[in-house]
Amino acid sequence: MTAIENKEAKMGFFKEMIYNNPVFGLYLGICSALAITTTITNAIGMGMAVIVVLVMSNILVSLIAPITPDEIHIPVYIVIIASLVTIVGMVMQAYMPSLYSSLGAFIDLIVVNCIILGRAEAFACNHNPAESARDGLMMGLSYTFSVLAMSLIRQVLGTGVLSFTNPFTSLEVFAFRIIPKGYEIGVFTTQTGSFLTFAVLAALVAAYKNANDRKVAEAEKARKVAAAKAAAEAKKAAAAKAAAAKAEAVKAEAPKAAPAPAAKAEEVKA
């Protein structure tokens, strides 16, 4: 296990989702995150599609990796991902046509999403199916929460309304006006707003990671200081014990040496 894997193993599932966030932490899949985050309906739809493709592609890559030659493993992974994306796209087109039309080409572009191929190459090919499925679920949920956060901010600030539409029936589930009409910040409905939102959220995630790294470093430093202090105390105690044992040995030899002068005097007298 590498140092990075050991560090990740010590994290909880949700903490790992934040720390290894693919959009704001690893800067993967940014194109779709910037383009489709105008409504939370789009964000949830894209997130679900990415989760399905990630989990299934990780499992399949984990199963075939041992028998795939190194020379062709990337093309094989891309074929697997492209097949899964095609299936997901056809299902969405059949049962969620309005969402499919809204997401447009970005569904097909999941094939070249760096998150999908990156996790297949960096994780799934070296781990068993269960671990690969967990990794795919974690990264997919992390991506979904990322685009959902961006959509929530952009939709509320840009339109003043928080709404959600059922992707299966195209009926509006709820719609709440949060910002009074006329006070919306229209720039958040444009690509400029997407970059601003991304920058702020990425900065917050970076600040969290830096603070967490400092906390871990301080804890490690305190552990090393405590260990050094304990070792010094143990060494000091061992030295004191050795000195006491030596003193006891000297004290035990003293009575045996004392009668020697008297015995020598009696010898001379005789």
N, C-alpha and C positions, 0 to 999 in steps of 0.2 A: 504494500500500500504506500503510495506516494505521500509527501507532506501535505499536498493540497487535498487529496482524498481523505487523509486522516483528519484534517481540519474540518472538512465538510461532514465527516461522520459524527463529529461532536456537536454539530448544529441540529436543531429541531427542523422538522419539515417546513414549517412556515418561515422560520428565520432563514433557512437556506433559500427559500423562494425569493426573499428580499435581497439577501446578500449576493446571490447569483442571478439576479434579475436579468433576463436576456435582453430586454430593451434598454433599461436605465443603468444596468450594471455592466453588461457585456457588449452593449451596443450592436445587437443583432436584430434583424427583422424590423429595422427602423422605417423602411420605405412604406410598408403596409400600415405601420403604426401612425405615421404622419398623414397618410392619405385617407384612411377609412374612419378615423375617430371623430366624426362629426355628430354622431348620435350613439347612444348606448345600445340601440338595437343592432347597428352595424358591428359594434365592438363585441357584443355577446356572440353574434353569428360567426364572425371571423375567429374569435377565441375558441369556440366549440369545434370549428373545422380544424384549427391548428392542433388542438388537443387530440382529436381522433387520429389525425395523420401522424403526430409525434409518437403517440403510444403504440400504434400499430406498426409503424416503420421501425421503431426501436426493437420491438419484439421480433419482427421478421429478420432484421439485420443481425440481431443476437443469435438467431437460430442458424442462419446460413453463413455467418462470418467464418466459422472454422473450416468450411469446405470451399470458400471463395478464394481464388488466387489473388495475391497482392496486386498483380499487374492490372486487374480489371475490377477491383472492388468498388472504386468510385462509380463507374458506369452502372454496375449492378445495383448499388444503393439508389442511384438516381432513377433507375427503371422502377424499383419498388416504390419510391416516393411518388413518382409520376402516376403510377397505377392507382395508388391510394387517393391521390388528389383528384384524379379523373372520376373515381367512384363517388367521392364526397361531393364533387361538383354536380354530378348527375342527380344524386339524391336531393341536393339543395334546389336544383332547377325544377325537379319534379314536385317537391313538397313545400318549398319556400321560394317561389318564383320572384316575389317582390324583393326579398333579401338578396337573392342571387343577382338580380338586376342592379341592386344598389351597390353591391360589392364589386360587380363587374369582373375585370381582368385580374383583380387581386386574388381571387380564388385560385385561378390557374397559376399565378405567380408563387403560390405556396411551394411549388416544386423547387424553386430556386431560393427559397427562404433559408438564410444561413443557419437559423436555429435548427431546422430539420436535419440538414446534411451535417451540420456541425456536431450535433449530439450523436448521430449515427456513427460518425468517424471517430469522435473523441471518447465516447462512452459505450454505446451499445455493442460495438464490435469486440469489446474486451470484457463484457460482463454477461451474466446469465439473463434469461428472459424476464425473471421477476424483478431483478434490479433495474433492468433496462426499461421495463414498464413503469416502475416507480419514477425513474428519472424523466421519462417522457411526460408523465402526469404532472410532476413538479414543474418542469419547464413550461408545459402547456398552460397550467393554471397561472403561473407567474406572468406569462405573456398576456393571458386573458385579463388579469387584474391590471396590468400595465395599460392596455388599450382602453379598458373600462374606466380607469382613472382619468386618462386623457380625454375620453369622450364626455365624461361627466362634467369636467371643468369647461371644456369647449362648448358643450351644448347649453349649459346653464348660463355662462357668461356671454355667449354669443347670441342666444335666442331668448334668454330669460325664462325658459320653460324646461322642466324636467319631464320627459315623456318616454314611453316605451310602447312599441307596437309588436303584437304577436306575429312572429315571422311565418307561422303556418296559415293564419287567417287574414293577415294584413289589417286586423282591427286594432284600434288603439286601446291598450290596456289601462293606462293612466296618463294624465297630463296635468302637471302642477306649474302654475306661474310663480316663480320665486323672485325674479327681478321685475319691478314695474315696467310696463310698456314705455319705451322711449329712453330707458336707462341701460339697455343692453350694450355690450361692447362688441360691435360687429366684426372687429378684426379677428376675433377668435373663431369665426366661421370660415376664415380663409387659411391658406397655407402658412401665412405669417403667424397666425395664432397657434397653429400646430407646432411650429418651431419654438415659440415662446413657452408653450405648455411643456413640451418635451425638455427644454433646457432647465426649467424650474424643477421638474420632478427628478431629472437626472442629477441635478445639484443636490437635492435632498437625499437621494439614495447614496451619492458619493459621500456626503457629510455623515450619514449613518455608518457607512462602511469604515470611514476614517476614525470615527469615534469608537467603533467596536474594535478596530485594530489597536488603537491606543490603549483601550481597556484591557485587551488580551495581553499586550506587551507589558503593561504595568503589572498585571497579575503574574505573568511569567517572571518578571524581574523580582517581584516580591517573593515568589516561590524559591528562586535561586538564592536570594539573600537569606531567607529562612533556612534553606538547606545548608548553606555555608556556615551560618551561625550554629546550627545544630551539630554540624561536623566539628566545628571548633570546640564547642562545649563537650562533645563526646571525647575528643582528643585530650582536652584538659582534664576531664574526669578520669580517663585512662592513665594519664601521667600521674595524677594524684594517687590513684589506686596502686600504681607500680611503686611510687615512693613510699606509701604506707606499708606495702608488702616488704620492701627492702628494709625499712626501719624495724619491722617485726622480726625479720630474719636476723638482723644485727643484735637486737635485744635478746633473742633466743640463744645466740652464740655466747653472749657475755658471761653467764653463770658458769659455763663449762671452762672458760679461760681463766676465771678468778682463782681457783685452788692451785694453780700451777706454781706460784711463788712459794707457798707454804710447803708444798711437796718437795720443792727444790732445796729449801732450807733444811728439812729433815734429812735429806740425803747427805748434805754437807756435814751435818752434825754426826751422823753415823760414820 
